[in-house]
């Protein structure tokens, strides 16, 4: 400890008289032998020195002390190394000791202040709680006193108001009485005052019942007399006396009677309308519209009255009563519609026509008669859908404005939706739409068949009349279905339109195209006769020419139908987006799926076009081109300079070939549509290149012959490029590469174009085809052999590629060859 000397002074820690350690011990002076004789040291059978295991190692016990001694020394050395650090830390602690004492003093003071504040706050809060309790009790007492005073005031006031027939004031007294808690008032009054309260309660209950009877009877009397002012007066009193439902029900019945009366008058006028009137064909749709507008007007006028006196969330009660009357009147209108339009007979006859497929046209129901009926049916459903959307919008808006909880609001909205979907008006319209779909299908199918039967071709048109007539009918029917505002009806009509176009109209075109383009005697003459027959607007007597005309016109019809389908889909998509903007996502998905099916019909018409051109190619193009290409085979391309010069002056083949093709294309150009004409040129080009490739591989060439072939090919490509808007040079790629090979001065020059030296050039010819083309240069046989040796040597320098089948159009990679 500080201030104490250690070791203590004055005390000899070790005796000074004793040498320690002893400087000498004379073992010999004792007379004892050391070590003792006769004793084996170390003893036998005992390991010496003894060992101990430390850290997994065996250490002799003698060395154990040294080991621990060294360990302690190491620890001391480590501590001594940190001496300066420890001293600096201790110095820092000594410096902050005064501050810690101050901090301790401040902490004690703070603790005292906090304790005092806590005690004070607890005392204050307890007193505040006591005051709050006292205040609440005083307030409750005041409220009870006021309630008692109000009770007495209401008791006296309601009697006076009833005597004076001031029913509004009496109702306000009853309303105030109804807001009081009768049980609480009885508990807070003294016993001697109980009889007085009982008397007041009895009088007020009697006055309430009496007032209810008076208001109900007065309202009925006002309704009977048609006194609108009194009706509104007593309608406002019902909620004050707790008769919300009864008031709305009575008022709704009164409004329904007015609607019934006005609807009856309108229906009588509809029955007596002059058939020459412009609205005669849609008079029942107009009658329904007037009914819906009358209901909407009533809701518009009476909604503020209901919201003010009955509160939000109760408008639906009134609207249900109005809708019930609307259902009754709508059924009467629909029954009149069915009777006057002979609707049931029309439906039955159309069903029979569809089932029995009557062959005699005179027995069939005229589809034109359906046109007016269908328009009125669609208008009926359109106006109904518009009215039901208004009904839902007003009812849901009133529910959303109420003070109900969110779960209650959602439940109320679902009740509104269920009511609308199950009301009699909705069921009537579902029946109408079901019949409409059947009648519209019959109308569309019969009109399409009539358009096909009355098909004709005008001189100024490359298509026949049935294309325009058919798509006019289909567009009219689908747009009429769109105007019905019924998603299911629109989807059904879109599916039916696809069925009629694909199964009825397309099959007519396919059956005509399937017959093929007939083989004629002289094709150039046949084309001229076809053109003449089209221009004259009539068919020649020749059956062959008639078949050719029918084939070409059908091909144009199929191409036009494909374009009309795309245009119809686009226009319907725009109308769907506008008319069904606020429908559900599920309904939008259904509509898009049906519109997508209409787009698939366009591809089905494209199949007719493709099939027709395959027929036309085999029936007209191939027979016409083959003799022209045969002339190329008979024309020598192993020529001298004199022959080459003579060919320049008098071309032996290509000019005549171009003239013949131009004649053929010109004749077809006047009969084919622009799109089909380009397709015809494309097929002609494909056939030219196919036959020319075969002809080239059968012809011998020399250097000048290859140059002549290159000139002929350029002239042919230039002509065909000028007669179409499509790109046709790609079809001549293989022939162009053949001409390049045949135009080489030496066969070895192929290495400048082949393999690594090909640059951006993509070869369409396989290595074997290149060798075959080179072999056409008969005078260069030796060069070809040298070329083969060069290719073989080059291929030995790298592993052979895997064997792979090549199509004629497959691009050949440089450095590969075929075995």
C-alpha positions in Angstrom: 0.0 0.0 0.0 1.0 3.6 -0.6 3.0 5.0 2.3 4.2 1.6 3.6 7.8 0.5 3.0 8.2 -3.0 1.8 9.9 -4.9 3.2 9.4 -3.2 6.6 12.3 -1.3 7.9 13.8 -2.6 11.2 13.0 -6.2 10.4 15.8 -8.4 9.1 14.1 -10.4 6.5 17.0 -12.8 6.4 19.4 -13.3 9.4 22.6 -11.8 8.6 24.5 -14.3 10.8 23.6 -17.1 8.4 25.1 -17.4 5.0 22.4 -18.2 2.6 22.8 -20.1 0.6 25.6 -22.0 2.5 28.8 -21.5 0.8 30.0 -25.0 1.5 28.7 -28.2 2.8 31.3 -30.7 3.7 29.7 -34.0 3.1 32.9 -35.8 3.7 33.1 -34.6 7.3 30.0 -36.4 8.3 31.5 -39.8 7.7 28.7 -40.7 5.5 29.3 -42.1 2.1 27.6 -40.1 -0.6 26.2 -41.5 -2.5 25.7 -44.4 -0.2 27.4 -47.5 -1.2 25.4 -50.6 -1.9 22.5 -48.6 -3.4 22.0 -48.5 -7.1 21.3 -45.0 -8.3 19.3 -44.6 -10.1 17.2 -47.6 -9.0 16.9 -50.3 -11.5 13.5 -50.8 -13.1 12.6 -47.1 -12.8 12.9 -44.8 -15.8 15.2 -41.9 -15.0 14.7 -39.2 -15.3 10.9 -39.4 -14.9 8.9 -37.6 -17.6 5.7 -35.6 -17.9 3.6 -35.0 -21.0 3.3 -31.3 -21.9 1.6 -30.2 -25.1 1.6 -33.7 -26.5 5.4 -34.1 -25.8 7.1 -36.1 -23.1 9.4 -33.8 -21.0 11.6 -35.0 -18.2 10.5 -33.9 -14.7 13.9 -32.3 -14.3 13.3 -30.2 -17.4 9.7 -29.3 -16.2 10.9 -26.6 -13.9 13.1 -25.1 -16.6 10.1 -25.2 -19.0 7.8 -23.3 -16.6 10.6 -21.0 -15.7 11.1 -20.0 -19.3 7.4 -19.6 -19.8 7.1 -17.2 -16.8 10.1 -15.3 -18.1 8.5 -14.9 -21.5 5.3 -13.6 -19.9 7.2 -11.2 -17.7 9.1 -9.9 -20.8 5.8 -9.4 -22.6 4.4 -7.4 -19.7 7.5 -5.4 -19.4 7.2 -4.4 -23.0 3.8 -3.0 -22.3 5.0 -1.1 -19.3 5.2 2.3 -21.0 1.7 1.8 -22.4 0.3 0.9 -19.0 2.0 3.8 -17.4 0.5 6.2 -19.9 -3.0 4.7 -19.3 -2.5 5.1 -15.6 -1.4 8.7 -16.1 -4.6 9.4 -18.1 -6.7 7.8 -15.4 -5.1 10.0 -12.7 -5.9 13.1 -14.8 -9.6 12.3 -15.2 -10.1 11.4 -11.5 -11.2 15.0 -10.6 -13.7 15.1 -13.4 -15.2 11.8 -12.3 -15.7 13.2 -8.8 -17.6 16.2 -10.3 -19.6 13.9 -12.5 -20.6 11.8 -9.5 -21.8 15.0 -7.7 -23.8 16.1 -10.7 -25.3 12.7 -11.2 -26.5 12.7 -7.6 -28.1 16.1 -8.1 -29.8 15.0 -11.3 -31.1 11.9 -9.7 -32.6 14.0 -7.0 -34.3 16.4 -9.4 -35.7 13.6 -11.5 -37.1 11.9 -8.4 -38.7 15.1 -7.3 -40.2 15.8 -10.7 -41.5 12.3 -11.0 -43.2 12.5 -7.6 -44.7 15.9 -8.5 -45.9 14.6 -11.9 -47.5 11.6 -10.3 -49.3 13.8 -7.8 -50.5 16.2 -10.6 -51.6 13.4 -12.9 -53.6 11.7 -10.2 -55.4 15.0 -9.4 -56.0 15.5 -13.2 -57.5 12.1 -13.4 -59.7 12.9 -10.4 -60.8 16.1 -12.1 -61.5 14.4 -15.4 -63.6 11.8 -13.7 -65.5 14.5 -11.9 -65.9 16.4 -15.1 -67.2 13.3 -17.0 -69.7 12.6 -14.1 -70.8 16.2 -14.1 -71.2 16.2 -17.9 -73.1 12.9 -17.7 -75.3 14.4 -15.0 -76.0 17.5 -17.1 -76.8 15.3 -20.1 -79.2 13.2 -18.0 -80.8 16.4 -16.7 -81.1 17.7 -20.2 -82.5 14.4 -21.4 -85.1 14.5 -18.6 -86.0 18.1 -19.5 -86.2 17.1 -23.2 -88.3 14.2 -22.3 -90.8 16.5 -20.5 -90.6 19.0 -23.3 -91.2 16.3 -25.9 -94.1 15.0 -23.9 -95.8 18.3 -23.8 -94.8 19.4 -27.3 -95.9 16.3 -29.2 -99.4 16.5 -27.7 -99.7 20.1 -28.7 -98.3 19.5 -32.2 -100.7 16.7 -32.8 -103.7 18.8 -31.7 -102.5 21.6 -34.1 -101.8 19.0 -36.9 -98.3 20.2 -37.0 -97.0 16.8 -38.0 -93.4 18.0 -38.8 -93.0 19.4 -35.3 -94.6 16.3 -33.7 -92.2 14.2 -35.7 -89.2 16.2 -34.6 -90.3 15.7 -30.9 -90.7 11.9 -31.5 -87.3 11.9 -33.3 -85.7 13.6 -30.2 -87.4 11.1 -27.9 -86.1 8.2 -30.0 -82.6 9.4 -29.6 -82.8 9.2 -25.8 -81.8 6.0 -23.9 -84.9 5.0 -22.0 -83.1 2.5 -19.8 -80.4 5.0 -18.6 -83.1 7.6 -17.8 -84.9 5.1 -15.6 -81.7 4.1 -13.8 -80.7 7.7 -13.0 -84.0 8.9 -11.6 -85.2 8.7 -8.0 -88.0 6.3 -7.0 -90.6 9.0 -6.5 -89.9 10.4 -10.0 -90.3 7.0 -11.6 -94.1 7.3 -12.1 -93.6 10.7 -13.8 -91.1 9.2 -16.3 -93.3 6.2 -16.9 -96.1 8.5 -17.7 -93.9 10.5 -20.1 -92.7 7.3 -21.8 -96.2 6.0 -22.2 -97.5 9.2 -23.7 -94.6 9.5 -26.1 -95.0 5.9 -27.3 -98.7 6.4 -27.8 -98.0 9.7 -29.7 -95.4 7.9 -31.8 -97.8 5.2 -32.8 -100.5 7.7 -33.4 -98.2 9.8 -35.6 -97.1 6.9 -37.6 -100.7 6.0 -38.4 -101.6 9.6 -39.2 -98.6 10.1 -41.5 -99.2 6.8 -43.3 -102.9 7.5 -43.8 -102.2 11.1 -44.9 -99.6 9.9 -47.4 -102.0 7.4 -48.9 -104.7 10.0 -49.1 -102.3 12.4 -50.8 -101.4 9.7 -53.3 -105.0 8.9 -54.0 -105.8 12.6 -54.6 -102.6 13.2 -56.5 -101.5 15.9 -54.2 -97.8 16.1 -55.0 -97.0 18.7 -52.3 -98.6 16.6 -49.5 -96.9 13.5 -50.9 -93.5 15.1 -50.5 -94.4 16.6 -47.2 -95.3 13.3 -45.5 -92.4 11.5 -47.4 -90.0 13.7 -45.5 -91.6 12.8 -42.1 -91.2 9.0 -42.4 -87.5 9.0 -41.5 -88.1 11.1 -38.4 -90.4 8.5 -36.9 -88.1 5.6 -37.9 -90.0 4.4 -40.9 -87.3 4.7 -43.6 -88.2 1.5 -45.4 -91.9 2.2 -45.3 -91.4 5.7 -46.5 -89.2 4.7 -49.5 -91.6 1.8 -50.3 -94.7 4.0 -50.4 -92.9 6.7 -52.3 -91.5 4.1 -54.8 -95.0 2.7 -55.4 -96.3 6.1 -56.1 -93.6 6.8 -58.6 -94.1 3.4 -60.1 -97.8 4.2 -60.7 -96.8 7.3 -62.5 -94.4 5.3 -64.7 -97.0 2.7 -65.4 -99.5 5.3 -66.5 -97.0 7.1 -68.8 -95.7 3.8 -70.2 -99.2 2.6 -71.0 -100.0 5.8 -73.0 -96.7 5.4 -74.9 -97.4 1.8 -75.7 -100.9 2.7 -77.0 -99.3 5.3 -79.3 -96.8 2.7 -80.5 -99.6 0.3 -81.5 -101.4 3.0 -83.5 -98.4 4.4 -85.3 -98.6 4.9 -89.0 -96.4 2.4 -90.9 -95.1 5.1 -93.1 -93.7 6.9 -90.1 -89.9 6.9 -90.1 -89.8 5.4 -86.6 -92.3 2.7 -87.4 -89.5 0.1 -87.9 -88.0 0.8 -84.4 -91.1 2.0 -82.5 -90.8 -0.6 -79.7 -87.1 0.2 -79.2 -88.2 3.8 -78.9 -90.9 2.9 -76.5 -88.4 1.1 -74.2 -86.1 4.1 -74.5 -88.9 6.5 -73.3 -89.5 4.2 -70.3 -85.8 4.2 -69.4 -85.6 7.9 -69.8 -88.6 8.4 -67.5 -87.0 6.3 -64.8 -83.7 8.1 -65.1 -85.5 11.4 -64.8 -87.3 10.3 -61.7 -84.0 9.2 -60.1 -82.3 12.5 -61.1 -85.1 14.6 -59.5 -85.7 12.5 -56.4 -82.1 11.5 -55.5 -81.3 14.8 -53.6 -84.6 14.4 -51.7 -83.7 10.9 -50.6 -80.1 11.7 -49.7 -81.1 14.8 -47.6 -83.9 13.2 -45.5 -83.0 9.5 -45.6 -79.2 9.7 -45.9 -76.8 8.0 -48.2 -77.0 4.3 -48.8 -80.8 4.1 -49.1 -81.3 5.2 -52.7 -81.0 1.5 -53.9 -84.2 0.7 -51.9 -86.2 3.2 -54.0 -84.5 2.1 -57.2 -85.4 -1.5 -56.7 -89.0 -0.6 -56.5 -88.7 1.5 -59.7 -86.9 -1.4 -61.4 -89.6 -3.8 -60.5 -92.1 -1.6 -62.3 -89.6 -1.2 -65.2 -89.5 -5.0 -65.5 -93.3 -5.2 -65.7 -93.5 -2.5 -68.4 -90.6 -3.9 -70.4 -92.3 -7.3 -70.5 -95.4 -5.7 -71.9 -93.4 -3.8 -74.5 -91.5 -7.0 -75.5 -94.7 -9.0 -75.8 -96.1 -6.3 -78.1 -92.9 -6.4 -80.1 -93.2 -10.2 -80.5 -96.8 -10.0 -81.5 -96.6 -7.1 -83.9 -93.4 -8.2 -85.6 -94.6 -11.9 -85.8 -91.3 -12.6 -84.0 -92.1 -16.2 -82.9 -93.1 -17.3 -86.4 -89.9 -15.7 -87.9 -87.7 -17.5 -85.4 -89.5 -20.8 -86.0 -89.2 -20.5 -89.8 -85.6 -19.6 -89.6 -84.9 -22.7 -87.4 -86.7 -24.9 -89.9 -84.7 -23.4 -92.7 -81.5 -24.1 -90.8 -82.4 -27.6 -89.9 -84.0 -28.9 -93.1 -81.9 -26.9 -95.6 -84.8 -26.5 -98.0 -83.5 -26.7 -101.6 -86.4 -24.6 -103.0 -85.4 -20.9 -102.7 -89.1 -19.8 -102.8 -89.8 -21.7 -99.6 -87.0 -20.0 -97.6 -87.6 -17.0 -95.5 -86.4 -13.9 -97.2 -83.3 -12.7 -95.3 -83.9 -9.1 -96.3 -87.1 -9.2 -94.1 -84.8 -9.9 -91.2 -82.7 -6.8 -91.7 -85.3 -4.4 -90.2 -86.2 -6.8 -87.4 -82.5 -7.3 -86.5 -81.9 -3.6 -86.3 -84.8 -3.1 -83.9 -83.6 -6.0 -81.7 -80.1 -4.6 -81.5 -81.5 -1.2 -80.6 -83.6 -2.7 -77.9 -80.5 -4.3 -76.3 -78.4 -1.2 -76.8 -80.8 1.1 -74.9 -81.3 -1.6 -72.2 -77.5 -1.9 -71.6 -77.2 1.9 -71.4 -80.0 2.1 -68.9 -78.6 -0.7 -66.7 -75.2 1.0 -66.6 -76.9 4.2 -65.5 -78.8 2.2 -62.8 -75.7 0.6 -61.4 -73.6 3.8 -61.5 -76.2 5.7 -59.4 -76.7 3.0 -56.9 -73.0 2.3 -56.4 -72.2 6.0 -56.1 -74.8 6.4 -53.3 -73.4 3.4 -51.5 -69.8 4.7 -51.8 -71.0 8.0 -50.3 -72.5 6.3 -47.2 -70.8 5.8 -43.8 -70.8 2.1 -44.1 -67.6 0.1 -43.5 -65.6 -1.0 -46.5 -66.7 -4.6 -46.1 -70.3 -3.6 -45.9 -69.9 -1.4 -49.0 -68.4 -4.2 -51.0 -71.3 -6.5 -49.9 -73.8 -3.9 -50.9 -72.2 -3.4 -54.3 -72.3 -7.1 -54.9 -76.0 -7.1 -54.0 -76.6 -4.4 -56.6 -74.8 -6.4 -59.3 -76.7 -9.5 -58.5 -80.0 -7.7 -58.6 -79.2 -6.2 -62.0 -78.1 -9.5 -63.5 -81.2 -11.3 -62.1 -83.8 -8.7 -62.9 -86.6 -9.6 -65.4 -85.3 -7.0 -67.8 -81.9 -8.6 -68.0 -83.5 -12.0 -68.6 -85.7 -10.6 -71.4 -82.7 -9.1 -73.1 -80.8 -12.4 -72.9 -83.6 -14.1 -74.7 -83.7 -11.4 -77.3 -79.9 -11.6 -77.8 -80.1 -15.4 -78.1 -82.7 -15.1 -80.8 -80.8 -12.3 -82.5 -77.6 -14.4 -82.8 -79.5 -17.1 -84.5 -81.4 -14.7 -86.9 -78.2 -12.8 -87.6 -76.4 -15.9 -88.5 -79.1 -17.0 -90.9 -79.2 -13.5 -92.4 -75.5 -13.4 -92.9 -75.2 -16.9 -94.3 -78.1 -16.5 -96.7 -76.9 -13.1 -97.9 -73.4 -14.5 -98.5 -74.9 -17.5 -100.4 -77.0 -15.1 -102.4 -73.9 -12.9 -103.2 -72.2 -16.0 -104.5 -75.2 -17.1 -106.5 -75.5 -13.6 -108.1 -71.8 -13.3 -108.7 -70.9 -11.2 -111.8 -67.8 -9.5 -113.2 -67.6 -6.0 -114.5 -65.2 -4.9 -117.2 -63.5 -2.3 -115.0 -63.0 -4.7 -112.1 -60.5 -7.5 -111.7 -62.6 -9.2 -109.0 -66.2 -10.3 -109.1 -69.1 -8.8 -107.3 -69.4 -11.5 -104.6 -66.2 -10.3 -102.8 -67.5 -6.8 -102.1 -71.0 -8.1 -101.4 -69.9 -10.8 -99.0 -67.6 -8.5 -97.0 -70.3 -5.7 -97.0 -72.7 -8.2 -95.4 -70.2 -9.5 -92.9 -69.1 -6.0 -91.9 -72.7 -4.9 -91.5 -73.6 -7.8 -89.3 -70.5 -7.5 -87.1 -70.9 -3.8 -86.7 -74.6 -4.2 -85.9 -73.6 -6.7 -83.2 -71.1 -4.3 -81.8 -73.8 -1.7 -81.4 -75.8 -4.0 -79.2 -73.2 -3.4 -76.4 -73.4 -7.1 -75.5 -70.0 -8.7 -75.1 -71.3 -12.2 -75.5 -73.4 -11.2 -78.5 -70.4 -9.5 -80.2 -68.1 -12.6 -79.5 -70.8 -14.9 -80.9 -71.2 -12.9 -84.1 -67.4 -12.6 -84.6 -67.1 -16.4 -84.4 -70.0 -16.8 -86.8 -68.5 -14.3 -89.2 -65.2 -16.3 -89.2 -67.2 -19.5 -89.8 -69.2 -18.1 -92.7 -66.1 -16.6 -94.3 -63.9 -19.7 -93.9 -66.4 -22.5 -94.4 -68.9 -21.0 -96.9 -67.2 -18.2 -98.9 -63.6 -19.6 -98.8 -64.8 -23.0 -99.9 -66.4 -21.5 -102.9 -63.2 -19.9 -104.0 -61.2 -23.0 -103.1 -63.4 -25.3 -105.2 -63.0 -23.0 -108.2 -59.2 -22.8 -107.8 -58.9 -26.5 -107.1 -60.1 -27.2 -110.7 -56.8 -25.7 -111.8 -55.9 -23.6 -114.7 -56.9 -25.6 -117.8 -54.4 -26.5 -120.5 -55.3 -24.7 -123.7 -54.3 -25.0 -127.3 -52.3 -21.9 -127.8 -51.7 -20.1 -124.5 -50.9 -16.7 -125.9 -54.2 -16.8 -127.8 -55.9 -18.1 -124.6 -54.7 -15.1 -122.6 -55.9 -12.7 -125.3 -59.3 -14.3 -125.2 -59.5 -14.1 -121.4 -58.6 -10.5 -121.5 -61.3 -9.8 -124.2 -63.9 -11.7 -122.2 -63.2 -9.7 -119.1 -63.3 -6.4 -121.0 -66.6 -7.2 -122.7 -68.1 -8.2 -119.3 -69.3 -11.6 -120.5 -67.9 -15.1 -120.9 -67.2 -16.5 -124.3 -68.9 -19.7 -125.3 -65.7 -21.8 -125.0 -65.8 -23.9 -121.8 -62.1 -23.7 -121.5 -62.0 -20.0 -121.7 -64.7 -19.8 -119.2 -62.8 -22.0 -116.8 -59.7 -19.9 -117.2 -61.6 -16.7 -116.5 -63.2 -18.2 -113.5 -59.8 -19.4 -112.2 -58.1 -16.0 -112.6 -61.0 -14.1 -111.1 -61.2 -16.5 -108.2 -57.5 -16.0 -107.6 -58.1 -12.2 -107.5 -61.1 -12.7 -105.2 -59.0 -14.8 -102.8 -56.3 -12.1 -102.7 -58.8 -9.3 -102.2 -60.5 -11.4 -99.5 -57.3 -11.6 -97.6 -56.8 -7.9 -97.7 -60.5 -7.3 -96.7 -60.1 -9.6 -93.7 -57.2 -7.6 -92.4 -59.0 -4.3 -93.0 -62.2 -5.6 -91.3 -60.2 -6.7 -88.3 -58.5 -3.4 -88.0 -61.7 -1.4 -88.2 -63.5 -3.6 -85.7 -60.6 -3.3 -83.2 -60.9 0.5 -83.3 -64.6 0.3 -82.7 -64.2 -2.3 -79.9 -61.7 0.0 -78.1 -64.2 2.9 -78.2 -67.4 1.1 -77.4 -66.1 -1.3 -74.7 -63.7 1.0 -73.0 -65.0 0.5 -69.5 -65.8 -3.3 -69.6 -63.9 -5.8 -67.5 -60.5 -7.1 -68.4 -62.0 -10.6 -68.9 -64.5 -9.2 -71.5 -61.7 -7.4 -73.3 -59.7 -10.6 -73.5 -62.6 -12.4 -75.0 -63.1 -9.7 -77.6 -59.4 -9.7 -78.5 -59.4 -13.5 -78.9 -62.4 -13.4 -81.3 -60.8 -10.6 -83.3 -57.6 -12.7 -83.5 -59.6 -15.5 -85.0 -60.8 -13.1 -87.7 -57.1 -12.4 -88.5 -56.5 -16.1 -88.9 -59.2 -16.2 -91.6 -57.0 -13.9 -93.7 -54.2 -16.5 -93.6 -56.7 -19.1 -94.8 -57.5 -17.0 -97.8 -53.7 -16.6 -98.4 -53.5 -20.4 -98.6 -56.1 -20.3 -101.4 -53.8 -17.8 -103.3 -50.7 -19.9 -102.8 -52.5 -23.0 -103.9 -53.9 -21.2 -107.0 -50.5 -20.0 -108.0 -49.1 -23.5 -107.7 -51.9 -24.6 -110.1 -51.2 -21.6 -112.4 -47.5 -22.4 -112.4 -48.0 -26.0 -113.5 -50.8 -25.1 -115.9 -49.5 -22.0 -117.6 -46.0 -21.0 -116.7 -44.1 -24.3 -117.0 -45.6 -25.3 -120.4 -45.0 -21.8 -121.8 -41.3 -21.6 -120.6 -40.2 -25.1 -121.5 -40.1 -24.6 -125.3 -38.4 -21.2 -124.9 -35.7 -22.7 -122.7 -35.3 -25.6 -125.2 -34.2 -22.9 -127.7 -31.4 -22.0 -125.4 -30.3 -25.6 -125.4 -30.2 -25.7 -129.2 -28.2 -22.4 -129.3 -24.5 -23.1 -129.4 -22.4 -21.4 -126.7 -19.1 -22.9 -128.0 -18.6 -20.0 -130.4 -15.9 -18.2 -132.3 -15.2 -14.5 -132.4 -17.2 -14.2 -135.6 -20.1 -16.0 -134.0 -19.9 -13.7 -131.0 -20.0 -10.7 -133.2 -22.9 -12.1 -135.1 -24.8 -12.8 -131.9 -24.5 -9.1 -131.0 -26.2 -8.1 -134.2 -28.7 -11.0 -134.4 -29.4 -12.3 -130.9 -30.3 -16.0 -131.3 -32.3 -16.5 -128.0 -32.6 -13.9 -125.2 -34.5 -11.2 -127.1 -37.1 -13.7 -128.3 -37.3 -15.1 -124.8 -37.9 -11.7 -123.3 -40.6 -10.9 -125.9 -42.4 -14.1 -125.3 -42.3 -13.6 -121.5 -43.4 -10.0 -121.9 -46.4 -11.1 -124.0 -47.4 -13.7 -121.4 -47.0 -11.2 -118.5 -48.8 -8.4 -120.4 -51.8 -10.7 -121.0 -51.9 -11.7 -117.3 -51.3 -8.2 -116.0 -54.7 -7.0 -117.3 -56.5 -9.9 -115.6 -54.7 -10.2 -112.3 -54.7 -7.8 -109.5 -51.6 -5.8 -108.7 -50.7 -8.1 -105.8 -51.3 -11.2 -107.7 -49.5 -9.9 -110.8 -46.3 -9.4 -108.6 -46.8 -12.9 -107.3 -47.2 -14.2 -110.8 -43.9 -12.5 -111.9 -42.2 -14.0 -108.8 -43.4 -17.5 -109.7 -42.4 -16.9 -113.4 -38.9 -15.8 -112.3 -38.5 -18.9 -110.0 -39.5 -21.2 -112.9 -37.2 -19.3 -115.3 -34.2 -19.7 -113.0 -35.0 -23.4 -112.2 -35.3 -24.4 -115.9 -32.3 -22.2 -116.9 -30.1 -23.9 -114.3 -30.9 -27.3 -115.7 -30.4 -26.0 -119.3 -27.0 -24.5 -118.4 -25.7 -27.8 -116.9 -26.5 -29.5 -120.3 -24.7 -26.9 -122.5 -21.1 -26.6 -123.5 -19.3 -23.3 -123.2 -16.0 -21.7 -124.2 -14.7 -18.4 -123.1 -16.7 -16.4 -125.6 -19.8 -18.6 -125.0 -19.5 -17.8 -121.3 -19.4 -14.1 -122.1 -22.4 -14.5 -124.3 -24.3 -16.3 -121.5 -23.4 -13.5 -119.1 -24.8 -10.9 -121.5 -28.0 -12.9 -121.9 -28.4 -13.3 -118.2 -27.9 -9.6 -117.5 -30.6 -8.7 -120.1 -33.0 -11.2 -118.6 -32.4 -9.9 -115.0 -32.8 -6.3 -116.2 -36.1 -7.0 -117.9 -37.7 -9.0 -115.0 -36.6 -6.3 -112.5 -38.4 -3.7 -114.6 -41.8 -5.4 -114.6 -42.3 -6.0 -110.8 -41.9 -4.0 -107.6 -40.4 -7.1 -105.9 -36.7 -7.8 -105.7 -35.8 -10.7 -108.0 -32.0 -10.5 -108.3 -31.6 -12.9 -105.4 -33.4 -15.6 -107.4 -30.7 -15.3 -110.1 -27.8 -15.6 -107.6 -26.9 -19.1 -108.6 -27.1 -18.4 -112.4 -25.0 -15.3 -111.9 -22.3 -17.3 -110.2 -22.5 -19.9 -113.0 -22.0 -17.0 -115.5 -19.0 -15.7 -113.4 -17.3 -19.1 -113.5 -18.0 -19.6 -117.3 -16.7 -16.1 -118.0 -13.3 -16.8 -116.5 -10.3 -16.6 -118.9 -8.6 -19.4 -117.1 -10.0 -22.0 -114.9 -7.3 -21.4 -112.3 -8.8 -17.9 -111.8 -11.6 -19.5 -109.7 -9.1 -19.4 -106.8 -9.4 -15.6 -106.9 -13.1 -16.0 -106.0 -13.2 -19.3 -104.0 -12.2 -20.1 -100.5 -10.3 -17.5 -98.4 -10.3 -15.2 -101.4 -14.1 -15.0 -101.7 -14.3 -11.8 -99.6 -17.9 -10.7 -99.0 -19.1 -13.0 -101.8 -21.4 -15.8 -100.5 -21.4 -18.8 -102.8 -24.7 -20.4 -103.5 -23.1 -23.2 -105.4 -21.6 -26.3 -103.7 -18.0 -27.3 -104.6 -19.3 -30.2 -106.7 -21.6 -27.8 -108.6 -18.7 -25.5 -109.1 -16.6 -28.4 -110.6 -19.6 -29.4 -112.8 -19.9 -25.8 -114.1 -16.1 -25.7 -114.8 -16.4 -29.0 -116.6 -18.7 -27.3 -119.1 -15.6 -25.5 -120.4 -14.6 -28.5 -122.6 -11.4 -26.8 -123.9 -10.2 -26.3 -120.3 -10.3 -30.0 -119.2 -6.6 -29.9 -118.2 -7.1 -26.8 -116.2 -10.0 -28.4 -114.3 -7.8 -31.4 -113.4 -5.1 -29.0 -112.1 -7.8 -27.1 -110.2 -8.9 -30.4 -108.5 -5.3 -31.1 -107.5 -4.9 -27.7 -106.1 -8.1 -28.1 -104.0 -7.0 -31.6 -102.8 -3.6 -30.2 -101.7 -5.2 -27.3 -99.8 -7.6 -29.7 -98.1 -4.8 -32.0 -96.9 -3.4 -29.1 -94.8 -6.4 -29.2 -92.5 -8.7 -31.9 -91.0 -11.5 -32.8 -93.3 -14.8 -31.4 -92.4 -17.7 -33.6 -91.2 -19.8 -34.9 -94.0 -23.0 -32.9 -94.3 -25.9 -32.9 -96.8 -26.3 -29.7 -98.7 -29.4 -28.4 -100.3 -29.0 -26.4 -103.5 -29.6 -23.1 -101.6 -27.1 -23.9 -98.8 -24.2 -21.5 -98.7 -20.8 -23.2 -99.0 -18.1 -22.2 -96.6 -14.7 -21.5 -98.2 -12.3 -24.3 -98.0 -14.9 -27.1 -97.9 -15.5 -29.7 -100.6 -17.9 -32.5 -101.3 -16.7 -36.1 -101.8 
